[in-house]
């Protein structure tokens, strides 16, 4: 049968000669490889002083977006939960009450929205499935922790700051400078 990678090598079962039984040539080959790697550039990044550069298409933590008036965009349609191959997203829908028009865009909203980051594979399918642009993956690195419960992010953890009441925090969360226009991204 043909292998997929073509990396397999036939094994020679011939008896070893004297030099092969000493293993000295193989030890010298290993030492040469070690010496070659000794003078190569280090792959380690000194984290607090140096920041790692990520690709433009890198996906980080999830964020629940708001519109320009500060209302939540999520309508609890459930498409992000259906698109998630790891089944990391759970949500419950609720209907908007009278007087809550300034909180939610549509009549239906997500009363409960949770993402289990231990299950998430950061594929971005939730972001692509959302018809309201409510979910997007930011450039924030997932923090490390020892408790498993801290990796289940609730709606309050995921919501972006309100642009009306907290414009500086909103601009920082969107990746804009504080004096940039929120709508165009220009100064």
Secondary structure as UniProt FT lines:
FT   HELIX           18..22
FT   HELIX           24..38
FT   TURN            47..49
FT   TURN            56..57
FT   STRAND          62..64
FT   TURN            68..69
FT   HELIX           79..83
FT   TURN            85..86
FT   STRAND          89..95
FT   TURN            98..99
FT   TURN            101..103
FT   STRAND          108..116
FT   TURN            117..119
FT   HELIX           125..129
FT   TURN            131..132
FT   STRAND          135..137
FT   HELIX           148..151
FT   STRAND          152..153
FT   HELIX           155..158
FT   TURN            163..165
FT   HELIX           167..174
FT   TURN            178..179
FT   TURN            182..184
//
